[in-house]
Amino acid sequence: MARATEHSIRIIGGHWRGTRIPVAHREQLRPSADRVRETLFNWLQPELPGARCLDLFAGTGVLGFEALSRGAATCALVEKDGALVARMETLKARLKAEHAALHGADVLAWLNGPASAMDIVFLDPPFHRDLVPTVLARLTRGWLAARALVYVECERDAVFEHPGYTLHREGHTQQVRYLLLRAES
């Protein structure tokens, strides 16, 4: 069996525009497509300067590093896979991204720790595990600043309740549904 060639994705805008990020071969790792990220960051542009961000199920870290590239003040990136965290550490060093905080941890366990209010949260969990409602509920326990935005990327046919949030924007591709939710308090 031939081994697949590693590919890369790029940071689309900001200070690190065009920076390539290698993508590891992992079954559940599916970085957000360029077109989806471009739409998302167009939506977020007025909110990004100075924002405190949280990237859950960070994977490659592309959402968090893109936010930092476009002016976010800080971003905490949480990823359970140690090899992926090591790759993000390398990227952080290469970019001299001192305002990125990497956490090698299970997201659900990490969210049970001491909360820090965030302005923007990126939530892109592995598909078909029904994690979105659980994480959205945990975020309401002190993780969201007033009127925070939460980006959710999920299966196109995913249906879930989001009490405590208002739908701000929504889009989809053939396989992915993406939403921007606004915390109600």
KANORCOR-V416367 format. One record per pair of residues at least 4 apart in sequence whose ideal C-beta (glycine too) atoms are under 6 Angstrom apart, sorted by the first residue. I is the first residue (numbers start at 1). J is the second residue. If there is no record, write none. Layout:
<<I,J> <I,J>>
//
This chain:
<<6,22> <7,23> <8,20> <8,21> <8,22> <9,21> <9,23> <9,31> <9,62> <10,18> <10,20> <11,16> <11,19> <11,66> <11,69> <12,37> <12,38> <13,17> <13,70> <14,69> <14,70> <15,69> <16,69> <16,95> <21,60> <21,62> <23,31> <23,60> <28,126> <29,59> <31,60> <31,62> <32,36> <32,37> <36,178> <39,171> <40,151> <43,169> <43,180> <44,48> <47,51> <48,70> <48,71> <48,72> <49,71> <50,73> <51,72> <51,119> <51,120> <52,73> <52,74> <52,118> <52,119> <53,67> <53,72> <53,75> <53,120> <54,76> <54,118> <54,121> <55,63> <55,64> <55,75> <55,77> <55,122> <56,78> <56,107> <56,123> <57,107> <57,124> <57,125> <58,64> <58,77> <58,78> <58,79> <61,65> <61,77> <61,88> <62,66> <63,122> <64,75> <64,77> <67,72> <67,75> <68,72> <68,75> <68,97> <68,100> <74,99> <75,100> <76,101> <77,102> <78,103> <78,105> <78,107> <78,110> <79,84> <79,85> <80,106> <82,104> <85,102> <85,104> <88,102> <92,97> <92,100> <105,110> <111,138> <115,142> <115,143> <117,145> <118,143> <119,145> <119,148> <120,149> <121,150> <122,151> <123,135> <123,152> <124,153> <125,131> <127,155> <131,135> <132,152> <132,154> <132,160> <133,160> <136,162> <139,143> <139,144> <140,164> <144,148> <144,183> <148,183> <149,180> <149,182> <150,181> <151,180> <152,179> <153,178> <154,158> <154,177> <156,172> <156,175> <156,176> <156,177> <158,177> <162,181> <164,184> <165,181> <165,183> <166,182> <166,184> <168,180> <168,182> <169,180> <170,179> <171,178> <172,177>>
//
